[in-house]
Amino acid sequence: MTYSFQHFHHARDLPATWDAVCHKQPWLHQQLLTQLETLNPCNQQYYLSTLLKTAFVTYHLKIDPLALKTSLGLKLPATIVGMPLSLSVPGYAATPPGLEAMATFIRQQSGLWMILNATEQTAESAFPFPCTPALPACSMPIAWDTFDAYLAALRSHYRHRLKKALNRGRSLTVSILPEGAPLPPALYRLYEQVYRRSPHKLEKLSPLFFQHFPAEIHSFYLEEQPVGFVQLTVHQQEMTFLFCGFEKQLTTTHDLYQNMLLYLVRQAIDRHCHTLHLGQTAVETKQKLGARLEPRSLYLHHSQPLVRHLARHLTPLLGYRDTPSHYRVFRDSLSGYFPGENR
């Protein structure tokens, strides 16, 4: 049986059934997607099947499909099924029949299509396209009432390292930018530095994004000079680390980045969150804080048969292939909080 999707060019036109289908995916809710059209425009399109309880978002970018392996500067126009924002969540909410209908729909489209950050447990058997591992997502369960309890739960080696970092960063101060205030140019330049250093670039965000996106910005200062910031959101007791900027040289002298991450852990604990989502970068550093890796996959499809043939052979070689290390960060008595922890 063939199913069709309703196609919407603007998020403001989405019916109420969109949010009903995406009720477990807050990042796909209509209000947020409407804001992203203004703050990060990239020709977003929206597809909905109420019958299949399936919805997905696409956007358009020139992207380097080899970015996870090399940096040749190859840029190809692509339609991406994903969040029009660098997040580790998929850009769809779907039932199993809906995933199959998505695959059928994509086969009928022209050009290069990519499904970004598909979760393996739901997508692996549904998308009959060449697949490769994407960057894993780092997620940390929050199981403590206080930051001191978190530190006490660590094995001595990790606790010693983090206390040393906290000591190095003791002269750092933090302030929260007022809602709707523009991001100071000095902080935006720090974001640009991080963006330029990133080996896996997607979109570069404008200062207006940081001013108007519904998130908090916490700024770090050293001797009253801005040296970094983190942008975060809290929704239904889940904290998400979005973007940041920081002075790279201070990572050595003041453990700046480590202190920024520890600040997020402290915030998640103090605000009674049950999960802290830490993104897809600096994986090893975040694992040593207690984060767990959640696999993500990237699927590719092209309308040209020759390209499809090449992709089927080459795509598995292009993805994220670093063998994840397993760190036993917490004492044995706490291992039950973290299923699958390597012993």
N, C-alpha and C positions, 0 to 999 in steps of 0.2 A: 504494500500500500504506500502511495506517495503522499507525503504531507507537505504543506506549504507554510512558509513563515510570513507573517505580516512584517512589512519593512517600514521603518520610521527614520526620517532624516534628522529629526531633532528630538532631544530627550523631553522637551516640554510637551510634545505631542503624545507621549506614551500613555496608554490607558492605565487605570488603577490595577488592572490584572498583572501589569509588569511587576510591581512591587510585591504582589501576592506570590507570583512565581519565584521571585528573588528574595523571599522573606528570610532565608538563612544566609544570604550574601549581602550584608549591609553596604559593601562597597559598590554594589550594582543598583542601589536604590535611585529612583528617578531624580530626587533633589540633588544628590551628589553628582550624577551624570550631567545634569543641566549646568551646574557650576563649572564642571570640567570643560564643557564646550567653550566657555568664555576664557577660562584660565589656562587651558592647554589644548587649543584647537588643533585637531589633526584629522579632520574629515570623519568624525565619528558617525557610525551608522548603527541601527538597532534592529534586532530581529526577534520576533515573538511568536510562539505557538502556544496558545492557551490550552488547546486540546492535549498537547504533549507535555504541558507544564515545563516549557523550555524557553529560555531567553539567552541571547548572547549579543555582545558588543564587538564591533570591529572599528579599527582606525587604520590610517594610512601613513606609512613612513618609508623613507629610503633607509634600508637597513643592510648591515654587513652580515650575511649568514655565516661567515667564517669567524666572527668576532670571538667566539669562545676558544679558538685555536690559534689565530694569527691576526695580524693587524695590517692587512694589505690596502685598507682604505676602499675596498670594494663596496659600493652602495647600489642596491637594487630596490626598485619600488616594490613594496609588499603590502598586502592587506593582512592585518594581524587581528586574530581573535584574542582579545585580551583587554585588560584594564588600560585605558588611555593615561596611564600613570605607572611609574616604575614600582609596582608592588608585586609581592609573591603570590597573589591570589589569581585564580583563573578568571577569564572574562565571560564566563557562562554559568548559568544555573540550569541543570538539565536532568531529566530522567534518563534511564538507559535507552528507551526508544527515541528520546529526544536527541541523544548523542548520535545515534545512527542516522537520524534525519539531518542533523548538522553535517555529518560526513557526506551524505548524498547531495546536500545543497552546495557544499564547497566544491565537489567534483564538477558541478555545473558552471562554476565561475571561471573567469579568465585570469591569467597571470599567476603570480606567486602568492600563495596563502600560507600563513603560519599560525599555528595554535600554540599560544605561549602559556607557560606555567600550568599545563594540564597536570592534574593530580593522578598519579599512576593507578590508584585503586579504582578510579571511576572511568578513566579514559583509555587505558591501555588496549582493551579489546574492542573499543567502540570506533576508534579512528583508524581506518585501514591505510594509513599514510606512513612514509618513512619517519622514524622516531629517533630522537637522541636525548640523552639526559640534559636538562637545563640546570642552572645553578640551584642548589638545594635551598630551601627556606629554613631559617633558624627560628625556632620557637622555644620559649622557656616557660614551663609551668611554675607558677608562684605558689609556694607551699608554706610560707612563713608569715608570721604576724609582724615581725620587725626585721630591720636590716641586720642588726646584730645576730639575730637567730639565723639568718641566711649565712653570714660569715661563719658562725659556729658549726653549721651543717657541712661546711667544706672539709675535705681532707686537708691535712696540715700544709702540704706543699702548695696547694692552690690558695689556701687562706693566707699563707705568708706572702705569696706573690701579690695578692690583691691588697693586703694591708700596706705593703711597700708602695704600691701604686697610689693608694689613698694618701699616704704620707707625702709622696712627691707632689701630689696635687692639692695639698692643704691650703695653698695660697690662692687657689681658684675660687671665684665667687660666681653666683648664678642669679640672674634676674629673668622674669617672665615678661615678654613683650606684650603690651596691651593689645586686646583683640582689635583687629582692623588696622593696627599701626603698620606703616611701611617697614620692611626689613632694612636696617641701616646698610648703606653701601659697603661698609667694611665687612659686614657679615655676608652680604651677597657675593663679594669677591672671594671669600673663603669657600662658599658653595661652588663657585666656578672653578676654583683650584681642585676641589675634590672631583668635580665632573671631568676636568681635563686629565686627572690621574687615573680615572676609571678605565679599565680595559674592556668593559662591557657597556658601552654607551647606548642609550636609546634617546629619549627626548631631553633637551635642555630646557629647564623651566625658567620663566621670567620672574622679575621681582614682584609683579602683580600677583603671581600665584602664591607667594609666601605671605603677601598682605591679606589676601581675600579668601584663601582656602580655609575651611573650618577646621583648624588645628591650632595647637599651642606651639609657640616658639620660646624655648628656654635658652638664654644667651649666657655664655661663659666669659669671664673677664679675668685678666691677670694684671694687677696694678692698674686697674680701671681702664685697661685697653681690651677691646673685644678680640677674643682669640678662637671662638667657636660657638656653635649653636646646634641644637637638636630640634627637630619638628616632630611632634607626636600627636596622636589622637587616643581617646579612650571611649570605647563603645561597649556597653553591656559587659563591663568588667574585663575587657580585653584591651590592652594597650598596644599600639602599633607605632613603631619607630619608622618615620617616613624618610626624611632627608636630613642632611647635616652639612656643616662646613667646619673646618678647623685648620689651625696652623700646624703644618706637618712637622716642623722642627721641634715643636713642644711635645710631640709624642715621645721623644727621648728624654728631655730634661724634666718634664712634668707629668709624663704618662697621660697626656691630655685625652687621647681617644679612649683609653681604658677608663679614665675617670668619667668621661661622658657616658659610656656604657653602664658603669656602676651607678651613675646618677639615675639612669633609666630604670635599673633594677630597684633602686631605693624608691623611686616614684611609684612603680608598679606595686610594691609592697605597701607603701603608705596609703595608696588609694584603693587598697583591697581588690586589686585585679587578680584574676585567676590565671591569666596567660599574658606573656610579653612576647610580641612578634618583633623580631630583630632584623628582618630583611634577609638579603642574599649575598652580602659582602662580608669580608673579614671573617670567614666561617670558623677558622681555627680559634681566633681570639674569642669569639662568642661561645664556642663549645667549652672553652676553659672557664667561662662564667657559669656554665650549667645548661646552655642551650642544647636542644636536640635538633637533628637534621631531618627535614621532611622532603622527600624526593619530589622533583618537578620534571616534567617532560616537555619537549618541543617537537611538534609535528609540522611537516612541510608537505605542500602539494603544489604542483604547477600544471597548468592546462596543456602545456606542450608535452607530447609523449616522450620525446627524446630527453627533455629535462627531467621528467618523472623517472625515466630509466636511470639516468645518472644520479639523481637524488637518492634513489633506493639503495644504491651502492655506496654513495659517499656520505650521506647524512649520519649514519651510525658512527663515522669516524670524526665528526666535527664537534661533537658535544662536549659537555663537562665530564672529564674522565679522571679527575683527581680522586685517588682512593681515600675515602674519608677515614681519618684517624678516630679512635674511640678513646675518650678520656673519662676515667673514673673520677669524677670531680667531687662527688659527695660520699660521706661516710656510709658504711654498710647499712646502718640503721635507717638511712633515708632512701635507700635504693628503691624501695617500694613506691616512692612518689614518681619514679621515672621508669616506666616499663621499657624493657629492652636495653637498659644500661649495661655496658660491657663490664664484666667482673674480672 
